[in-house]
Every structure is written in C-alpha cells, then in structure tokens.
Amino acid sequence: RKDLEKILKFRRLEPEFTRYDVTLVEVYPLYKSTDGGTLKGYAKIELGNQLVITGLRIIEREGEGLSVEFPPNPYPTRDGQAIVFTTSDDLNEHIKYSVIEKYFEVTK
C-alpha cells in the first residue's frame, strides 16, 4: 500500500493534544457489505483511557477513499447532527487517522 499519510491526508496530533490521545481502537470489518460496498466496518475507540465511543462507521466513498463517521443520532433533529461529534478539527482528524490505520492493519 502507498504511504498511509498520503492516502488518508490526515496527520497525527501535536504533543499539546495528548490528553485526547486515542488509547484503544477496535475495528470490526465487514467482509460482505450489505449496502453496495460503501460500509466497510465499525469501530470502537477510547480517548485518554476515560471515554469510549462505539458505533463509528468506516465508509468508503468513490473518489474520496476511506472515512470515519460518528454514530448517527437515533433521535433525528432538524440539523441532522450526530449524537457524538468533536469540536476540534485536530481531534477529529486524529480519531479518523487512528481508526483507518487500525482498519488497514486488521484487513491486511
């Protein structure tokens, strides 16, 4: 595979963000997709050994590659916001990078 950094276009967090470090990533790949191939699996992450987020979806979009979506809100609102989301672009990129890196590791 090509250089992971180039494929993902994500970067690791700078040292001042270590309090948000992803301390655990579990990936559950779908080897037989039920939605035409866009859903590639699910993930569970732990942040700073203190917060666990489950139900992240690993998605492959044509022309964009792999992406990670936070769990959808089971009680939809008008703005369609996910039930869990980040307010920091750096943290969002760090989570996505960590999940996709683990996905590649598990699906070798």
JOKAPE-V734485 format. One record per pair of residues at least 24 apart in sequence whose C-alpha atoms are under 6 Angstrom apart, sorted by sequence separation. I is the first residue (numbers start at 1). GAP is how many residues later the second one is. If there is no record, write none. Layout:
# JOKAPE-V734485
i;gap
I;GAP
I;GAP
This chain:
# JOKAPE-V734485
i;gap
22;24
23;24
22;25
23;25
21;26
23;26
20;27
21;27
20;28
68;28
19;29
12;82
10;83
10;87
